[in-house]
Amino acid sequence: MDSFQSDTIFLQGEFLSSEQKILICSSMKTLRDENKLKVLKFWGRISGIVNDYYLLQGFTSDCFRNVKYFYSHDLIDWVRLPRVEPEALRLLDDCTSLFTGIPSHVFTFMSPLDQQEVRLKEEDRLTAAVVVINNEMSIIPRSAFLIGSYNQTMKNKMFKGLPFDKSADQNSYVHFEDLRGSKVMFPLLDSTNTIETDFPPAWKLQHEQEGQVAVVRSQLWPGLTFHHQVDSPVYGWTYFGDGRRNWDICYMI
Amino acid sequence: MEAIEVTEEDVREAKNALDPRVVSVLTKLVSRLLHERPPDAFDILEQLVISAKNDEGENQPDLPPEIPLQNAKLIQSFYNPEHGELKELNAAWLDRPPQVMPWTSCREQLCLLKRFAGIGIPDETILLLSLSMQRLQQQHQQIYRLRFWGCICFKWYVLEAELTPQGFVSRAEEVDAAAKQAQALTKADWEERKKEAEETGKPLPEPPFFSDIPIEPSGTGVNSMVYLVSSEPGLPESWTWLPDLTPEDILKARQIVQFPEDIEGDCGASGLCKEVILRAQIARINASTRVAPQGMFKMKKKLAPGEEEDEEDDDDEEDEDEEEDEENEEPKEARLNARFKLPALKQLVDMNKWVHITSFILQSQGRVKWWNPNPDADEDEEDEEEEEEGEKKAGPEKSPKPLSPIAQDEASPHLAQGYPTCWALRKVSVLGPPAVVARSLIWPGSITLFYSGQIEHIYIGWGVKTSSNHYCPPLVPEVAVEPAELVLSNDPTVEEEKAGLAQDDEDEEEDEEKEDEEDEND
């Protein structure tokens, strides 16, 4: 059972209704076959003014390279997101208006770096936002992933879940990144790139359901939620937000 | 796939470098595989490792998750009321009219929101909330109706309580008395400090400032409902009552940007504590985001709880002008319209067909109803005085008409390029029931669900307003470059300066004479 179906083990704002879940499950099957993907995961939703974007993330063989993203407004027709443009990545944080929901919309805004008005297409901005959130904010419980003997990042089948006391510690949640080629013997196990060392310290960790579920929420990208059922290998994260970084974070925490 | 070669040296190195427990588990595993030779060794490899670990005494039995003792006792007490007090309360409860049961209303509300709008609240939390609400209503007789308002910062569960008229009156008196006491204390404290300062010669402390704008009494305006908050929804004792708001509180809270969760003690210069800030955010959210389809609510005379509606009132209210409303002191509220026809789905998705059902909080006063600071403004003398002092006569700030459509809400163009609205309306499903969700873009987390004549509103979010103008401290200007040719010269002496000034004066006089000649010629 994919983690998005076990959503009501912790408190969330808007999430998926039962109909939406069914549509996503059925779309995932067809998309996986068409694109020959190994794993297809529900990534989240970026809300816009007129329409919302529901996003799926697909992996072929590698967790970090050639990751494909698909978006849809109505969970029936899915479109593959284009490759991320370096220009869009650069301009992403300067564009502070909400997503409109129309992929062909063009944002015009003042870029302080270029000191002139720039234009950015919404689809490019969407890809950039998804990639940035994914790279900066993917977290996993410590020892949930390993680097296997053939130098691939793989799930740890022996991961039984964090015990309660470890799950209350911010040090047990590690950023998911490509650490192959690291000189450390077990990089993902001993990683020091945890949420505790992040700046700004915008992660909120709390336990819900009588301590059964550890929930980690980000205040830098409001809407990003990671959950982990204590003492079990169930964990996952989604993003339900408006796709903008919270730039006022330094005044808010 | 490359085969990895292992030499004897590697094995020896491993025995020394690795954890001795790891070495013993591995030895056990390999020896078991070699002796027993299980046919499906690859499939059961994990099991073999676990059993090897078990022999080491590493694995502990899986214990069930621990429920805190208080919650366990609470849940048991609901079902086993052996205590005398609870037994009586439960017996009296059965006689109460069914429509004020918070139990059913809470579950209905949340299950509806969960099913159609996809609001993620765990079932256990819904149960605990309903139980707590029931217990609260049993214990506090002044609560007429309870509703689950929402959750702020995913930590504080908020309940909205409508009190009986007597409840509101006694609460208003309490608030008044407390405010007067606080004022007296502040004044006394100031006078003490003033005396001290006079004796020791230090600068006098500033006199305390008490705003003229009166607080809206409990049951009206901003304070029309009372709120309870708790971080443990299952424990009725943990619910704290939030205080009523003064207009100043709202004006100050508007300037605070922090997450309500991260405020510690008094919030900086504003001096507002966490509870007041929470209450202020709740008030602002209510004022901005309570909406319903047009026609579902009508502005009618406010009824006391339990009072029955007079059917003759229906026709009169539609024709009143705005001016009459202002003069008419009768408090009005939006009440369900019995003759509401379910609109078509097409209309429901149109923003012009949704209206606000609560009044806005005024920008300048922090109240819902304008309070006139100059009640005798008609006299001419006062007008003249004010004009002499240079003050502008403050006209009443007009808030938008009640039941104004949400399409009129305009977001800043910076925030919403191209589509300057504050609302996002979505159909819940493509083929299924005609339900629509209205989501606020300004207060993210505020959701209103309309389904077949029922309307449910909830707020689950961080308790902060969206902004697009992020404050950035101004950049330091670039370092100025020194001039290319730096000319050094001597400092003029006093005589040289005087001579220079005298020369300047002569030049000025000549210029003036020239101008006068030109003017004469013209």
HADDOCK unambig.tbl for C-alpha pairs under 7 A between the chains (distance, minus, plus):
assign (segid A and resid 7 and name CA) (segid B and resid 120 and name CA) 6.70 0.50 0.50
assign (segid A and resid 8 and name CA) (segid B and resid 120 and name CA) 5.35 0.50 0.50
assign (segid A and resid 8 and name CA) (segid B and resid 121 and name CA) 5.74 0.50 0.50
assign (segid A and resid 8 and name CA) (segid B and resid 122 and name CA) 4.63 0.50 0.50
assign (segid A and resid 9 and name CA) (segid B and resid 122 and name CA) 5.42 0.50 0.50
assign (segid A and resid 10 and name CA) (segid B and resid 121 and name CA) 6.61 0.50 0.50
assign (segid A and resid 10 and name CA) (segid B and resid 122 and name CA) 5.79 0.50 0.50
assign (segid A and resid 11 and name CA) (segid B and resid 120 and name CA) 5.77 0.50 0.50
assign (segid A and resid 11 and name CA) (segid B and resid 121 and name CA) 4.89 0.50 0.50
assign (segid A and resid 11 and name CA) (segid B and resid 122 and name CA) 6.27 0.50 0.50
assign (segid A and resid 11 and name CA) (segid B and resid 154 and name CA) 6.92 0.50 0.50
assign (segid A and resid 12 and name CA) (segid B and resid 119 and name CA) 6.81 0.50 0.50
assign (segid A and resid 12 and name CA) (segid B and resid 120 and name CA) 4.76 0.50 0.50
assign (segid A and resid 12 and name CA) (segid B and resid 121 and name CA) 6.28 0.50 0.50
assign (segid A and resid 13 and name CA) (segid B and resid 119 and name CA) 5.62 0.50 0.50
assign (segid A and resid 13 and name CA) (segid B and resid 120 and name CA) 5.92 0.50 0.50
assign (segid A and resid 13 and name CA) (segid B and resid 445 and name CA) 6.40 0.50 0.50
assign (segid A and resid 13 and name CA) (segid B and resid 460 and name CA) 5.12 0.50 0.50
assign (segid A and resid 13 and name CA) (segid B and resid 461 and name CA) 6.50 0.50 0.50
assign (segid A and resid 14 and name CA) (segid B and resid 118 and name CA) 5.84 0.50 0.50
assign (segid A and resid 14 and name CA) (segid B and resid 119 and name CA) 4.58 0.50 0.50
assign (segid A and resid 14 and name CA) (segid B and resid 120 and name CA) 6.25 0.50 0.50
assign (segid A and resid 15 and name CA) (segid B and resid 118 and name CA) 4.86 0.50 0.50
assign (segid A and resid 15 and name CA) (segid B and resid 119 and name CA) 5.40 0.50 0.50
assign (segid A and resid 15 and name CA) (segid B and resid 120 and name CA) 5.67 0.50 0.50
assign (segid A and resid 16 and name CA) (segid B and resid 118 and name CA) 4.54 0.50 0.50
assign (segid A and resid 17 and name CA) (segid B and resid 114 and name CA) 6.82 0.50 0.50
assign (segid A and resid 17 and name CA) (segid B and resid 115 and name CA) 5.73 0.50 0.50
assign (segid A and resid 17 and name CA) (segid B and resid 116 and name CA) 5.74 0.50 0.50
assign (segid A and resid 17 and name CA) (segid B and resid 117 and name CA) 6.01 0.50 0.50
assign (segid A and resid 17 and name CA) (segid B and resid 118 and name CA) 3.84 0.50 0.50
assign (segid A and resid 18 and name CA) (segid B and resid 115 and name CA) 6.62 0.50 0.50
assign (segid A and resid 49 and name CA) (segid B and resid 424 and name CA) 5.56 0.50 0.50
assign (segid A and resid 50 and name CA) (segid B and resid 424 and name CA) 6.45 0.50 0.50
assign (segid A and resid 96 and name CA) (segid B and resid 415 and name CA) 6.81 0.50 0.50
assign (segid A and resid 96 and name CA) (segid B and resid 468 and name CA) 5.69 0.50 0.50
assign (segid A and resid 97 and name CA) (segid B and resid 414 and name CA) 6.03 0.50 0.50
assign (segid A and resid 97 and name CA) (segid B and resid 415 and name CA) 4.30 0.50 0.50
assign (segid A and resid 97 and name CA) (segid B and resid 416 and name CA) 5.47 0.50 0.50
assign (segid A and resid 97 and name CA) (segid B and resid 417 and name CA) 6.36 0.50 0.50
assign (segid A and resid 97 and name CA) (segid B and resid 468 and name CA) 6.33 0.50 0.50
assign (segid A and resid 98 and name CA) (segid B and resid 415 and name CA) 5.96 0.50 0.50
assign (segid A and resid 98 and name CA) (segid B and resid 416 and name CA) 5.52 0.50 0.50
assign (segid A and resid 210 and name CA) (segid B and resid 67 and name CA) 5.41 0.50 0.50
assign (segid A and resid 210 and name CA) (segid B and resid 68 and name CA) 6.71 0.50 0.50
assign (segid A and resid 212 and name CA) (segid B and resid 65 and name CA) 6.48 0.50 0.50
assign (segid A and resid 247 and name CA) (segid B and resid 470 and name CA) 6.36 0.50 0.50
assign (segid A and resid 248 and name CA) (segid B and resid 470 and name CA) 6.13 0.50 0.50
assign (segid A and resid 251 and name CA) (segid B and resid 257 and name CA) 6.82 0.50 0.50
assign (segid A and resid 251 and name CA) (segid B and resid 258 and name CA) 6.30 0.50 0.50
assign (segid A and resid 252 and name CA) (segid B and resid 257 and name CA) 5.85 0.50 0.50
assign (segid A and resid 252 and name CA) (segid B and resid 258 and name CA) 3.72 0.50 0.50
assign (segid A and resid 252 and name CA) (segid B and resid 259 and name CA) 5.45 0.50 0.50
assign (segid A and resid 253 and name CA) (segid B and resid 258 and name CA) 6.15 0.50 0.50
assign (segid A and resid 253 and name CA) (segid B and resid 259 and name CA) 6.44 0.50 0.50
assign (segid A and resid 253 and name CA) (segid B and resid 262 and name CA) 5.67 0.50 0.50
